[in-house]
Amino acid sequence: MQGNNKKNIENLVLHINNSGYGEISKGKPNLILKRFYKWLYDNDNYPELVSWLKAGNVRNTKKASNMLREKMTKAAHFCIFQLYV
């Protein structure tokens, strides 16, 4: 099963790399695949299945929990501002 998955991932990466997308756009799917399989296998390190993938120059990636926290903070500031206006 894992060999089949690796072959599918290799084919997907080959397709993305041969596309006309820029380097950052090519790196994002790789980063998403790596993080997904890290989560799926509940591991601290990237599994061998995806550890070989290069994410390229993907910058400023945020965790979902941090993004939610930012949205909640902005909403709270908005509500507080509305109370005092």
Residue, then its C-alpha position, 0 to 999 in steps of 0.5 A: m500500500q505504501g509503495n502505491n501511495k509513494k508512486n502516486i505522490e511521485n506522479l503528482v509531484l512530477h505533474i506539478n513540476n512540469s506545469g507552468y506554475g511559479e516556484i512558490s506555487k509548486g512548493k505549496p502542494n509539496l508542503i501540504l502533502k508533507r504536513f498532511y502525512k505528518w498529521l495522518y501518521d501522528n508523527d513528530n517527523y515527516p514520514e519516509l513516504v513524503s520526507w523527500l519532498k522539497a517545499g521550495n521557498v514557501r514563506n510565512t506559513k501559519k498554523a490553523s490555531n494561530m489563524l483562528r486566534e488572530k481572527m478571534t482577537k480581531a473580532a474581540h477588538f471590533c466588539i470592544f471598539q463598538l461598545y465605546v463608539 
